[in-house]
């Protein structure tokens, strides 16, 4: 962390909204990317991104510089996106929504792999993103998503198979 970044964080911790705005502008792209990978569509990813920065503003005075700011921020982003993902899964179950694949396929990312990731079933997508992209272990994923470690491995294997199939068809 640079001294200027540390100073910016300290000013934001003291309530300086302009300093916080600079932090927001510096990191909103990274936070949105994390949220977009875990949320079913752009609107939910944008909503999660805003929720992350609301939490960061509220929790910033507690940030103690014991870790990198980006590590702390990404942790909040992942937890927020996972929480939103969980709420979405409950909503889908409650209303019996069968349109999940349409929502996840909606206008995803610019390349084939990211589009294919967005079309994965929700649970498999969440596990794949957390393991393959974010670098979590299956034990950590199991704890984050409240599933068995074996389920995490199974969903990861399924996601890889579905991605191989999707990418071989698009080639």
Secondary structure, DSSP 8 states (H G I E B T S, - for coil): --HHHHHHHHHHHTT-HHHHHHHHHHHHHHHHHHHHHHSSSHHHHHHHHHHHHHHHHHHGGG--SSS-HHHHHHHHHHHHHHHHHHHHHHHHHHHT---HHHHHHTT--SSHHHHHHHTS-HHHHHHHIIIIIT---HHHHHHHHT--HHHHHHHHHHHHHHHHHHHHHH-
